Amino acid sequence: MILAIPFILLAIALAWGWFSSNVILHQLRLANDFNPKSFGFEFETFKVLTADQVELVGWFVPATKPTNACVIVAHGWGANRSDIAGASIFLANKFNLVFFDFRNHGNSGGDKTSLGCLEVKDLQAVTQYMKSQKKEFAERLGVLGYSMGGAVAITEAAENLGILAVAADSSFTSYKEVVYRYGTNFFHAPRLIIPITLFFAQSRLGFDPEDCSPIYHIAKLSPRPIFLIQGGSDDRVPVSDGEQLLAKAGEPKELWIVKEAGHNGAKESAPSEYEERVSGFFEKYLKSK
């Protein structure tokens, strides 16, 4: 029996590694239950291929008044474009809007999620589509990202000078840290076994997603602005993540902490102020020169 213990522990480690990495890599797709028309806005559906040939599906929502400023809205892990439409559709009163499903989410193709590196390719494809196919609507381009979408927006904008402003709502700092936090908070896993999860996920992806963590890239955004929004009661991405990102960012930068808000909950907790602050941020930095 004693001789069998190492094999039992190995089997447990392998089972945990496969199960826990599956949680990261493979999402239960949620249906897009409503669209911008549900909120009274016209829209058109588009499809675009990423550099690695994954088909993405999205909506283009023209502003209620003609403008060359556009905001791309990026959803979080496990969500879809329908989920964040209600919180951000108000921007269509002043800006053209784009919603899309990241790969392995909603109606888009793909079968793996990486919490960053693969999703950067998705945002790249959408920005290229807008710049090439709808140039007159997207001469001044910004991104509003929620959770994973915020992290992806920061990392992509660091290299993509065509993105002039980023608002990140509930963005995490680091892939590894958010995996540790999720594993311990939601699965009550000891921190000492999370490296098994990270090893399995990296092996199955073929790269280390940590490289695309926003904490390593946010400094490159400056002199373009970053507006960070964090919920004071967020147990998934605590205020300390926003504070760390703010410390690494160059000017201009701002952190707004919504005391009572949970994860992605700032709009619900302070709806009027949220609309005023987010709209004002993009008005300031996407206005024509």
C-alpha positions in Angstrom: 0.0 0.0 0.0 2.8 2.4 0.9 4.4 1.8 -2.5 1.2 2.7 -4.2 1.0 6.2 -2.5 3.2 7.9 -5.1 1.1 6.6 -7.9 -2.1 7.6 -6.2 -0.7 11.2 -5.7 0.5 11.3 -9.3 -3.0 10.2 -10.5 -4.6 12.9 -8.4 -2.2 15.5 -9.7 -2.9 14.5 -13.3 -6.6 14.5 -12.8 -6.5 17.9 -11.1 -4.2 19.3 -13.8 -6.5 18.2 -16.6 -9.8 19.2 -14.9 -8.5 22.6 -13.7 -6.9 23.5 -17.1 -10.2 22.6 -18.8 -11.9 25.2 -16.7 -9.6 27.8 -18.2 -9.4 26.6 -21.7 -12.9 25.4 -22.5 -16.0 27.6 -21.8 -19.6 26.6 -21.7 -20.9 29.0 -24.4 -23.6 31.3 -23.4 -26.3 32.3 -26.0 -26.5 35.9 -27.1 -30.0 36.4 -25.8 -30.5 40.0 -27.0 -28.9 42.5 -29.3 -28.6 46.3 -29.7 -32.1 46.4 -31.2 -33.3 45.3 -27.7 -32.2 48.7 -26.5 -33.5 50.7 -29.5 -30.3 50.9 -31.5 -29.9 49.7 -35.1 -27.0 47.4 -35.9 -25.4 45.1 -38.4 -23.7 41.7 -37.9 -20.2 41.1 -39.2 -17.8 38.3 -39.3 -14.0 38.5 -39.4 -11.1 36.0 -39.5 -8.2 36.3 -37.1 -4.6 35.8 -38.1 -4.8 32.2 -37.0 -8.0 31.7 -39.0 -10.6 31.7 -36.2 -14.0 33.3 -37.3 -15.3 35.9 -35.0 -18.9 37.3 -35.0 -19.8 40.8 -33.9 -22.2 43.7 -34.1 -21.5 47.2 -35.5 -23.7 49.8 -34.0 -23.7 53.2 -35.8 -23.9 56.2 -33.5 -27.2 58.1 -33.3 -25.3 61.1 -34.9 -22.6 60.7 -37.5 -19.1 60.6 -36.1 -15.7 59.2 -36.9 -15.1 58.1 -33.3 -15.6 54.4 -32.4 -15.5 52.4 -29.2 -14.9 48.6 -29.4 -16.4 46.8 -26.4 -14.7 43.6 -25.2 -16.4 41.2 -22.9 -14.9 39.0 -20.1 -14.1 35.3 -19.6 -17.1 33.1 -19.8 -19.4 35.9 -21.1 -20.3 37.2 -24.6 -21.2 40.4 -26.5 -24.8 40.3 -25.3 -23.7 40.3 -21.7 -22.0 43.6 -21.8 -24.3 45.4 -24.3 -26.6 46.6 -21.6 -23.9 48.2 -19.6 -22.3 50.0 -22.5 -24.9 50.6 -25.2 -25.3 54.2 -23.8 -22.1 55.0 -25.7 -23.9 54.7 -29.0 -25.5 58.1 -28.3 -22.1 59.6 -29.0 -19.9 57.0 -30.6 -20.0 54.2 -33.1 -19.9 50.9 -31.2 -18.5 47.4 -31.9 -19.4 44.4 -29.9 -17.8 41.0 -30.7 -17.5 37.5 -29.2 -14.0 36.4 -28.3 -13.0 33.0 -29.6 -14.5 30.0 -27.8 -17.3 32.4 -26.6 -20.8 33.2 -27.9 -21.1 32.6 -31.7 -17.4 32.9 -32.5 -15.3 29.9 -33.6 -12.3 28.5 -31.8 -12.1 25.9 -29.1 -9.6 27.3 -26.6 -9.5 30.3 -24.3 -6.2 31.6 -23.0 -7.2 34.7 -20.9 -5.0 36.9 -23.0 -2.6 35.9 -25.8 -5.1 34.3 -28.1 -7.7 37.0 -27.4 -5.2 39.7 -28.3 -5.4 38.2 -31.8 -9.1 38.6 -31.7 -9.0 42.3 -30.8 -6.3 42.8 -33.5 -8.7 41.3 -36.1 -11.6 43.5 -35.0 -9.6 46.7 -35.0 -8.2 45.8 -38.5 -11.7 45.2 -39.7 -12.9 48.5 -38.5 -9.8 50.4 -39.9 -10.1 48.7 -43.3 -13.8 48.1 -43.9 -15.4 50.9 -41.9 -12.6 53.4 -41.9 -14.9 56.5 -41.9 -16.6 55.3 -38.7 -13.3 54.4 -36.8 -10.8 57.1 -37.5 -10.6 57.7 -33.8 -10.7 54.4 -32.0 -11.0 53.4 -28.4 -11.6 50.2 -26.4 -13.8 49.6 -23.4 -12.9 46.2 -21.9 -14.5 44.2 -19.0 -12.4 41.9 -16.9 -10.5 39.7 -19.4 -11.5 42.1 -22.1 -9.9 45.0 -20.2 -6.7 43.0 -19.8 -6.7 42.2 -23.5 -7.4 45.8 -24.4 -4.4 47.0 -22.4 -2.0 44.5 -23.8 -3.1 45.0 -27.4 -3.2 48.8 -27.2 0.3 48.8 -25.9 1.5 47.8 -29.4 -1.4 49.0 -31.5 -1.0 52.8 -31.9 -4.3 52.9 -33.7 -6.1 52.5 -30.3 -6.1 56.0 -28.8 -7.8 55.4 -25.5 -8.5 52.4 -23.2 -11.1 52.1 -20.4 -10.6 48.8 -18.4 -13.4 47.8 -16.1 -12.3 45.1 -13.5 -9.1 44.2 -15.4 -6.8 41.8 -13.6 -3.0 42.4 -13.5 -1.6 38.9 -14.2 -2.8 35.7 -15.8 -1.0 33.6 -13.1 -2.4 35.6 -10.2 -6.0 35.5 -11.5 -5.7 31.7 -11.9 -4.4 31.4 -8.3 -7.2 33.6 -7.1 -9.9 31.7 -9.0 -8.6 28.3 -7.9 -8.4 29.2 -4.2 -11.6 31.4 -4.0 -14.0 29.2 -6.1 -12.5 25.7 -5.9 -10.9 26.1 -2.4 -7.7 24.6 -3.9 -4.5 25.0 -1.9 -2.1 27.5 -3.6 0.6 24.8 -3.7 -1.4 22.8 -6.4 -2.2 25.7 -8.7 1.2 25.4 -10.5 -0.1 22.0 -11.8 -3.0 23.9 -13.4 -0.6 26.5 -14.9 1.7 23.7 -16.2 -1.2 21.9 -17.9 -2.7 25.0 -19.4 0.6 26.2 -20.7 1.4 22.7 -22.2 -2.0 22.4 -23.9 -1.8 25.9 -25.3 1.8 25.7 -26.4 2.8 29.0 -24.8 2.8 30.8 -21.5 -0.2 33.1 -21.2 1.6 35.1 -18.5 3.5 36.8 -21.2 0.4 38.7 -22.3 -0.6 39.9 -18.8 -1.4 43.6 -18.8 0.9 44.4 -15.9 3.9 43.9 -18.2 2.5 46.1 -21.1 0.5 48.9 -19.6 3.5 51.3 -19.3 3.7 51.3 -23.2 0.3 52.9 -23.5 1.5 56.4 -22.5 1.0 59.1 -23.7 -2.3 57.5 -24.7 -4.7 57.5 -21.7 -5.9 54.6 -19.5 -9.0 54.8 -17.3 -9.2 51.9 -14.8 -12.4 51.0 -13.0 -12.4 48.7 -10.0 -15.2 47.5 -7.7 -14.5 47.9 -4.0 -16.3 44.7 -3.2 -14.9 42.6 -6.1 -13.7 39.2 -4.8 -12.4 38.1 -8.2 -10.3 41.2 -9.1 -9.6 43.2 -6.0 -8.8 46.9 -5.8 -5.2 46.1 -5.4 -5.1 44.9 -9.1 -6.3 48.3 -10.2 -3.8 50.0 -7.9 -0.9 47.9 -9.3 -1.9 48.7 -12.9 -2.2 52.4 -12.1 1.3 52.4 -10.6 2.8 50.8 -13.7 0.9 53.1 -16.1 2.2 56.3 -17.5 0.3 59.5 -17.8 -2.5 60.3 -18.5 -4.1 57.7 -16.1 -7.0 57.5 -13.7 -8.4 54.9 -11.3 -12.0 55.0 -10.2 -12.9 52.7 -7.3 -16.7 52.1 -6.9 -16.9 51.1 -3.3 -20.0 48.9 -3.3 -19.5 47.3 -6.7 -18.6 43.7 -7.3 -16.9 42.3 -10.4 -18.0 44.3 -13.4 -20.6 45.8 -11.2 -19.7 49.5 -11.4 -22.4 50.4 -13.9 -25.0 48.7 -11.7 -23.8 50.4 -8.5 -23.4 53.9 -9.9 -25.2 54.0 -13.3 -25.4 57.7 -13.8 -21.8 58.4 -12.7 -20.6 55.4 -14.7 -22.1 56.7 -17.9 -20.9 60.2 -17.2 -17.3 59.2 -16.5 -16.9 56.6 -19.3 -18.5 58.8 -21.9 -16.6 61.8 -20.7 -13.3 59.8 -20.9 -13.9 58.9 -24.6 -15.2 62.3 -25.5 -12.0 63.9 -24.2 -9.6 61.6 -25.9 -11.4 60.6 -29.1 -12.5 64.0 -30.2 -11.4 65.2 -33.6 -8.2 67.3 -33.7 
